[in-house]
Amino acid sequence: GLLESASSEIKALRKKSGTDPSAEAPLPWPEHINRIAGENSIDSSALVIGPETPGKVTEQVKEAAFDLQFKQITIRQLVGFLAKLQTGGQPARIDSIEINTVGAEGYLDAKTRLTT
């Protein structure tokens, strides 16, 4: 009834806001990045994830940055990947994008820096 519906809604809101203790723990960033790449049909051999570098640290936030390099992917794959990365369950900020269209027709190489 109404009570069950309200309970379900509260659980959904907690999961969405990240305050549900039963929710899955977030993936380590390299795994999260690889998962999103796979969801966008980016082969693991086409993506190089650089080492984590420290970012800004405050009382509320501890940032980390990653440099990503893509080889021979399509613009659709890149845009889908970046959109999901910015809006998914573990959103990240895209700080820079560099695109190079050298290579096979319709494919590009790209470098991007993201901050978590």
C-alpha atoms as one frame of an Amber mdcrd trajectory, in Angstrom:
protein
   0.000   0.000   0.000   0.972   3.564   0.614   3.542   2.714   3.308   5.340
   0.216   1.027   5.360   2.750  -1.801   6.840   5.429   0.470   9.482   2.990
   1.728  10.470   2.083  -1.837  10.706   5.758  -2.756  12.941   6.505   0.256
  15.255   3.610  -0.666  15.481   4.848  -4.263  16.319   8.381  -3.101  18.979
   7.099  -0.689  20.641   5.060  -3.429  20.537   8.029  -5.784  22.041  10.390
  -3.190  24.641   7.886  -2.032  23.365   7.728   1.564  22.044   4.159   1.410
  24.321   1.944   3.510  23.204  -1.134   1.536  24.242   0.426  -1.785  27.303
  -1.006  -3.503  30.604   0.676  -2.752  31.913   2.777  -5.632  34.412   1.120
  -7.940  38.034   2.241  -7.915  38.381   4.915 -10.602  40.399   2.869 -13.136
  37.781   0.083 -12.988  34.956   2.617 -13.274  36.628   4.251 -16.291  37.156
   0.867 -17.982  33.526  -0.125 -17.343  32.219   3.055 -18.961  34.629   2.573
 -21.881  33.248  -0.937 -22.392  29.667   0.379 -22.286  30.639   2.690 -25.162
  32.276  -0.080 -27.231  35.785   1.240 -26.600  38.182  -1.699 -26.657  40.537
  -1.912 -23.664  43.510  -1.771 -26.057  42.293   1.645 -27.287  42.406   3.262
 -23.827  45.405   4.041 -21.636  44.674   5.310 -18.121  47.547   7.263 -16.612
  48.436   7.035 -12.928  46.330   8.868 -10.375  47.758  12.265  -9.478  46.640
  14.251  -6.428  44.330  17.188  -6.966  42.860  19.825  -4.681  42.340  18.788
  -1.061  39.978  20.623   1.299  38.053  19.621   4.416  35.124  18.456   2.263
  36.838  17.248  -0.900  39.859  15.205  -1.910  40.303  15.315  -5.663  42.366
  13.048  -7.855  43.174  13.464 -11.543  43.708  10.970 -14.350  45.059  11.473
 -17.864  43.345   9.258 -20.434  44.560   8.490 -23.952  42.325   7.009 -26.647
  43.600   5.502 -29.908  41.515   5.071 -33.048  37.999   5.549 -31.668  34.991
   7.312 -33.177  33.659  10.684 -32.100  30.434   8.913 -31.039  32.390   6.610
 -28.708  34.285   9.551 -27.207  31.204  11.721 -26.669  29.213   8.807 -25.179
  32.084   7.964 -22.833  32.549  11.561 -21.654  28.809  12.139 -21.185  28.429
   8.977 -19.081  31.539   9.823 -17.084  30.195  13.265 -16.177  26.649  12.168
 -15.341  26.983   8.594 -14.028  26.929   7.250 -10.497  30.511   8.431  -9.899
  30.592  11.742 -11.751  33.917  13.241 -12.754  34.838  16.629 -14.198  36.408
  16.765 -17.651  39.213  19.338 -17.426  40.576  19.158 -20.969  40.148  17.364
 -24.280  42.630  17.203 -27.138  41.565  15.523 -30.393  43.844  14.451 -33.227
  42.235  13.193 -36.441  45.356  11.486 -37.798  44.748   7.886 -38.833  41.990
   5.918 -40.487  39.022   7.808 -41.935  36.310   8.337 -39.318  38.575   7.604
 -36.347  40.495   9.845 -33.987  42.994   9.822 -31.166  42.148  11.825 -28.065
  43.642  12.855 -24.753  41.567  14.022 -21.840  42.198  14.922 -18.218  39.506
  14.221 -15.689  39.197  15.117 -12.039  37.270  13.010  -9.565
